[in-house]
Amino acid sequence: LEEAAAALQCWQQQAQQQQQQQHDLAAAAVVDPDQLRRLVDLPDPTVLFCGDLNSDLNDGVPGVIEMLQTGQLAADHWDWQMGATFRWGKEEEEYAQEEQQQQQ
């Protein structure tokens, strides 16, 4: 009976050790990015914002500027209307003519 109790205690200790090892592995898998950066002495990340931000200031605040400043752009903003009719190679006069034709 004593041998069975000793074996049971040994198995319990092994199970606890395995659980602790699994816990340690799981904890090691979750790393705080700031802590990791300090450990390996990395600089803070830099954001590089790229895009085609051509804008026309003639009709008010351009949509791209409003979007960057406020995080939103109203559905009736004038840039949406201009964007819907945009075609590469057109000049502003051609856009104005198209707009006049659509209004008639």
Backbone as CSV, one residue per row, in Angstrom:
resi,resn,N_x,N_y,N_z,CA_x,CA_y,CA_z,C_x,C_y,C_z
1,LEU,0.819,-1.195,0.000,0.000,0.000,0.000,0.867,1.265,0.000
2,GLU,1.986,1.199,0.752,2.884,2.348,0.801,3.526,2.604,-0.569
3,GLU,3.818,1.539,-1.274,4.420,1.683,-2.603,3.433,2.337,-3.566
4,ALA,2.175,1.970,-3.501,1.145,2.561,-4.361,0.978,4.044,-4.039
5,ALA,0.994,4.389,-2.741,0.875,5.786,-2.334,2.084,6.585,-2.821
6,ALA,3.266,6.005,-2.733,4.483,6.681,-3.190,4.445,6.887,-4.707
7,ALA,3.967,5.862,-5.436,3.865,5.979,-6.897,2.848,7.049,-7.281
8,LEU,1.716,7.076,-6.571,0.688,8.084,-6.828,1.232,9.494,-6.569
9,GLN,1.970,9.653,-5.482,2.550,10.955,-5.155,3.565,11.357,-6.236
10,CYS,4.332,10.410,-6.702,5.316,10.682,-7.762,4.611,11.132,-9.034
11,TRP,3.523,10.457,-9.406,2.771,10.813,-10.613,2.159,12.215,-10.484
12,GLN,1.653,12.521,-9.273,1.084,13.844,-9.046,2.151,14.934,-9.206
13,GLN,3.338,14.666,-8.680,4.432,15.626,-8.800,4.831,15.812,-10.264
14,GLN,4.876,14.721,-11.000,5.211,14.802,-12.428,4.140,15.595,-13.185
15,ALA,2.876,15.350,-12.852,1.779,16.069,-13.507,1.861,17.554,-13.186
16,GLN,2.166,17.887,-11.917,2.297,19.295,-11.531,3.468,19.955,-12.263
17,GLN,4.570,19.225,-12.400,5.732,19.757,-13.110,5.395,20.006,-14.587
18,GLN,4.668,19.072,-15.188,4.262,19.243,-16.586,3.342,20.444,-16.740
19,GLN,2.392,20.577,-15.803,1.496,21.736,-15.854,2.280,23.037,-15.716
20,GLN,3.258,23.056,-14.807,4.074,24.256,-14.616,4.879,24.561,-15.878
21,GLN,5.427,23.522,-16.508,6.182,23.721,-17.740,5.278,24.273,-18.841
22,GLN,4.061,23.734,-18.961,3.118,24.230,-19.967,2.748,25.677,-19.684
23,HIS,2.538,25.995,-18.405,2.220,27.366,-18.019,3.373,28.298,-18.363
24,ASP,4.606,27.858,-18.060,5.785,28.676,-18.367,5.929,28.900,-19.866
25,LEU,5.675,27.849,-20.658,5.756,27.981,-22.119,4.689,28.942,-22.637
26,ALA,3.474,28.828,-22.114,2.396,29.716,-22.538,2.709,31.153,-22.152
27,ALA,3.243,31.360,-20.967,3.589,32.713,-20.529,4.715,33.282,-21.384
28,ALA,5.639,32.440,-21.802,6.754,32.908,-22.630,6.285,33.275,-24.028
29,ALA,5.184,32.653,-24.471,4.676,32.938,-25.816,4.018,34.306,-25.894
30,VAL,3.561,34.846,-24.776,2.926,36.158,-24.753,3.979,37.157,-24.291
31,VAL,4.465,37.955,-25.239,5.535,38.893,-24.934,5.020,40.311,-25.123
32,ASP,5.260,41.126,-24.148,4.918,42.538,-24.240,5.856,43.187,-25.261
33,PRO,5.311,43.826,-26.323,6.176,44.415,-27.354,7.169,45.434,-26.789
34,ASP,6.745,46.228,-25.802,7.666,47.206,-25.208,8.814,46.510,-24.485
35,GLN,8.486,45.421,-23.786,9.517,44.670,-23.081,10.487,44.032,-24.079
36,LEU,9.957,43.484,-25.143,10.808,42.878,-26.168,11.722,43.921,-26.798
37,ARG,11.175,45.104,-27.089,11.965,46.171,-27.686,13.116,46.567,-26.768
38,ARG,12.828,46.637,-25.456,13.884,46.981,-24.500,14.937,45.880,-24.433
39,LEU,14.492,44.624,-24.515,15.429,43.509,-24.424,16.387,43.477,-25.605
40,VAL,15.891,43.761,-26.782,16.740,43.690,-27.971,17.165,45.074,-28.450
41,ASP,16.798,46.106,-27.685,17.218,47.473,-27.959,16.834,47.932,-29.369
42,LEU,15.572,47.747,-29.727,15.068,48.194,-31.020,14.446,49.580,-30.890
43,PRO,14.547,50.406,-31.912,13.876,51.712,-31.860,12.372,51.546,-32.029
44,ASP,11.621,52.564,-31.625,10.176,52.540,-31.823,9.864,52.478,-33.314
45,PRO,8.785,51.801,-33.690,8.432,51.714,-35.117,8.036,53.080,-35.666
46,THR,8.263,53.269,-36.947,7.918,54.506,-37.631,6.811,54.209,-38.626
47,VAL,5.837,55.099,-38.711,4.741,54.943,-39.664,5.066,55.780,-40.895
48,LEU,4.974,55.168,-42.046,5.177,55.855,-43.307,3.852,55.831,-44.048
49,PHE,3.269,56.997,-44.253,1.966,57.105,-44.902,2.199,57.486,-46.352
50,CYS,1.767,56.650,-47.279,1.969,56.890,-48.704,0.628,56.885,-49.421
51,GLY,0.552,57.633,-50.479,-0.666,57.603,-51.272,-0.675,58.731,-52.286
52,ASP,-1.631,58.686,-53.164,-1.825,59.731,-54.158,-2.798,60.737,-53.562
53,LEU,-2.262,61.802,-53.009,-3.079,62.756,-52.279,-3.298,64.049,-53.064
54,ASN,-3.303,63.942,-54.372,-3.567,65.133,-55.173,-4.930,65.692,-54.800
55,SER,-4.983,66.999,-54.595,-6.231,67.611,-54.168,-6.395,68.955,-54.848
56,ASP,-7.644,69.331,-55.039,-7.988,70.605,-55.652,-8.566,71.495,-54.567
57,LEU,-7.924,72.627,-54.320,-8.376,73.534,-53.265,-9.433,74.520,-53.741
58,ASN,-9.827,74.466,-54.999,-10.752,75.457,-55.544,-12.151,75.373,-54.944
59,ASP,-12.596,74.200,-54.556,-13.975,74.019,-54.107,-14.098,73.835,-52.597
60,GLY,-13.070,74.123,-51.839,-13.130,73.954,-50.389,-12.088,72.965,-49.919
61,VAL,-12.258,72.486,-48.702,-11.289,71.549,-48.129,-11.364,70.229,-48.889
62,PRO,-10.238,69.779,-49.431,-10.240,68.518,-50.181,-10.627,67.343,-49.286
63,GLY,-11.257,66.359,-49.900,-11.709,65.189,-49.162,-10.587,64.467,-48.448
64,VAL,-9.424,64.361,-49.089,-8.318,63.638,-48.471,-7.863,64.348,-47.204
65,ILE,-7.860,65.671,-47.214,-7.458,66.424,-46.027,-8.487,66.261,-44.920
66,GLU,-9.757,66.366,-45.276,-10.817,66.186,-44.276,-10.765,64.783,-43.678
67,MET,-10.532,63.791,-44.514,-10.458,62.411,-44.043,-9.300,62.234,-43.063
68,LEU,-8.155,62.808,-43.386,-6.999,62.686,-42.499,-7.200,63.449,-41.196
69,GLN,-7.879,64.597,-41.256,-8.081,65.409,-40.057,-9.172,64.852,-39.154
70,THR,-10.264,64.362,-39.730,-11.419,63.970,-38.920,-11.663,62.468,-38.895
71,GLY,-11.085,61.741,-39.834,-11.298,60.298,-39.883,-12.565,59.895,-40.606
72,GLN,-13.253,60.862,-41.214,-14.477,60.537,-41.951,-14.687,61.539,-43.074
73,LEU,-15.545,61.173,-44.003,-15.863,62.039,-45.134,-17.340,61.847,-45.458
74,ALA,-18.079,62.939,-45.413,-19.530,62.869,-45.633,-19.840,62.309,-47.019
75,ALA,-20.949,61.606,-47.125,-21.354,60.993,-48.389,-21.639,62.029,-49.459
76,ASP,-21.985,63.257,-49.059,-22.295,64.295,-50.045,-21.124,65.255,-50.270
77,HIS,-19.921,64.864,-49.813,-18.750,65.729,-50.031,-18.493,65.884,-51.524
78,TRP,-18.078,67.069,-51.933,-17.894,67.361,-53.361,-16.837,66.470,-54.019
79,ASP,-15.867,65.995,-53.256,-14.839,65.134,-53.850,-15.423,63.814,-54.347
80,TRP,-16.469,63.309,-53.701,-17.102,62.083,-54.178,-17.705,62.308,-55.562
81,GLN,-18.332,63.475,-55.749,-18.939,63.774,-57.053,-17.859,63.895,-58.121
82,MET,-16.781,64.595,-57.789,-15.693,64.745,-58.759,-15.042,63.389,-59.053
83,GLY,-14.902,62.577,-58.020,-14.272,61.271,-58.206,-15.078,60.352,-59.097
84,ALA,-16.390,60.475,-59.031,-17.256,59.613,-59.844,-17.119,59.905,-61.328
85,THR,-16.794,61.135,-61.671,-16.673,61.491,-63.090,-15.232,61.529,-63.575
86,PHE,-14.282,61.258,-62.683,-12.871,61.364,-63.049,-12.478,60.329,-64.091
87,ARG,-11.726,60.773,-65.063,-11.114,59.894,-66.065,-9.709,60.427,-66.336
88,TRP,-8.737,59.551,-66.416,-7.371,59.982,-66.688,-7.323,60.721,-68.017
89,GLY,-6.574,61.806,-68.057,-6.383,62.551,-69.285,-7.349,63.703,-69.470
90,LYS,-8.359,63.832,-68.617,-9.305,64.942,-68.740,-8.749,66.180,-68.062
91,GLU,-9.098,67.300,-68.616,-8.728,68.583,-68.021,-9.915,69.108,-67.230
92,GLU,-9.669,70.091,-66.379,-10.740,70.640,-65.540,-11.889,71.202,-66.370
93,GLU,-11.554,71.772,-67.520,-12.616,72.334,-68.365,-13.568,71.249,-68.842
94,GLU,-13.010,70.078,-69.157,-13.852,68.968,-69.597,-14.781,68.512,-68.481
95,TYR,-14.294,68.503,-67.258,-15.142,68.156,-66.115,-16.264,69.178,-65.967
96,ALA,-15.928,70.450,-66.106,-16.939,71.504,-65.967,-18.014,71.355,-67.044
97,GLN,-17.597,71.042,-68.278,-18.563,70.844,-69.360,-19.482,69.655,-69.068
98,GLU,-18.909,68.552,-68.611,-19.711,67.374,-68.271,-20.713,67.687,-67.173
99,GLU,-20.270,68.431,-66.161,-21.146,68.773,-65.056,-22.306,69.643,-65.538
100,GLN,-22.005,70.583,-66.420,-23.085,71.438,-66.972,-24.066,70.604,-67.767
101,GLN,-23.566,69.663,-68.547,-24.450,68.810,-69.357,-25.337,67.941,-68.458
102,GLN,-24.785,67.454,-67.358,-25.562,66.612,-66.455,-26.641,67.419,-65.746
103,GLN,-26.393,68.691,-65.489,-27.365,69.524,-64.796,-28.516,69.936,-65.721
104,GLN,-28.301,69.880,-67.037,-29.340,70.305,-67.991,-30.319,69.224,-68.261
